[in-house]
Amino acid sequence: MALLDVDGLEIPPAIFTLDGFRAWYAALGSDAPRASFVGGYVFVEMSPQNYHTHGPVVTAINTVLASLAVEQELGMYHTPPSWFTHLEHGLSTEPDGFFTSYSTLEAGR
């Protein structure tokens, strides 16, 4: 039985754990709304993104940050679709972009 039904999207009680959220979201497929898990809370973005305003800004920022990461040899800059999960902090999301330093990667963090 679903805990919540929002516009036909069933949100079961199991998603209030990190593993439950990740399994639920993976099962939704490519038509899923944007959703994130942060410290035991689930955030579902039901409104569509405006690709005329959001997309160009994200592209410009990602282009500059990715270039800086390469030029400065600092690490890797990741762009969508790149899912980010941090088990210790209970975080699972697909951000517009994120950076990992080489020192972080080498340390296995």
C-alpha positions in Angstrom: 0.0 0.0 0.0 1.3 3.4 -0.9 2.0 6.0 1.8 1.3 8.8 -0.6 -0.1 9.2 -4.2 0.8 12.5 -5.9 -0.5 13.0 -9.4 -0.3 9.2 -9.9 3.2 8.8 -8.5 3.0 6.3 -5.6 5.5 7.0 -2.9 5.8 3.9 -0.6 7.0 3.9 3.0 10.1 2.0 2.0 11.7 5.1 0.4 12.4 6.7 3.7 15.6 4.7 3.9 18.5 5.4 1.6 18.5 1.9 0.1 14.7 2.0 -0.3 14.8 5.4 -2.0 17.5 4.2 -4.5 15.6 1.0 -5.4 12.3 2.9 -5.8 13.9 5.7 -7.9 15.8 3.2 -10.2 12.5 1.3 -10.8 10.7 4.5 -12.0 12.7 4.6 -15.2 13.6 7.6 -17.5 10.2 9.4 -17.1 10.6 9.8 -13.3 10.4 13.3 -11.8 13.5 14.7 -10.2 13.9 13.4 -6.7 16.5 13.5 -4.0 17.0 11.8 -0.6 18.6 13.9 2.1 19.0 12.7 5.7 15.9 10.7 5.8 13.7 13.1 3.8 12.5 12.6 0.2 12.2 15.6 -2.0 10.2 15.2 -5.3 10.2 18.0 -7.8 6.9 17.7 -9.7 7.1 20.8 -11.8 8.9 20.7 -15.1 12.1 22.5 -15.6 12.2 25.5 -17.8 14.8 24.6 -20.5 14.9 28.1 -21.8 16.2 29.6 -18.5 17.5 26.7 -16.4 19.4 24.8 -19.1 21.6 27.5 -20.6 22.6 28.7 -17.1 23.5 25.2 -16.0 25.4 24.5 -19.3 27.4 27.7 -18.9 28.3 27.0 -15.3 29.2 23.4 -16.0 31.4 24.4 -18.9 33.4 26.8 -16.9 33.8 24.5 -13.9 34.7 21.5 -16.0 37.3 23.5 -17.8 38.8 24.8 -14.6 39.0 21.3 -13.1 41.0 20.2 -16.2 43.2 23.3 -16.6 44.1 23.4 -12.9 44.5 19.6 -12.7 42.3 19.6 -9.6 40.0 16.7 -10.2 36.9 15.7 -12.1 33.8 17.7 -12.7 30.7 15.6 -13.3 27.6 16.7 -15.3 24.2 15.0 -15.7 23.4 12.3 -15.9 25.7 11.6 -12.9 24.0 10.3 -9.8 25.7 11.1 -6.5 25.3 9.1 -3.3 27.0 9.6 0.0 26.1 6.7 2.4 27.5 8.2 5.6 25.5 11.4 5.2 22.3 9.7 3.8 22.4 11.6 0.5 21.3 10.5 -2.9 20.6 12.9 -5.8 21.3 13.9 -9.3 22.7 17.4 -9.1 23.2 19.8 -12.1 26.9 19.2 -11.5 29.5 18.2 -8.9 33.3 18.2 -8.4 35.5 15.5 -6.9 39.1 16.3 -6.2 41.9 13.9 -7.2 43.0 13.7 -3.5 39.4 12.7 -2.5 39.3 10.0 -5.2 42.8 8.7 -4.3 41.8 8.5 -0.7 38.7 6.5 -1.6 36.3 9.0 -0.1 
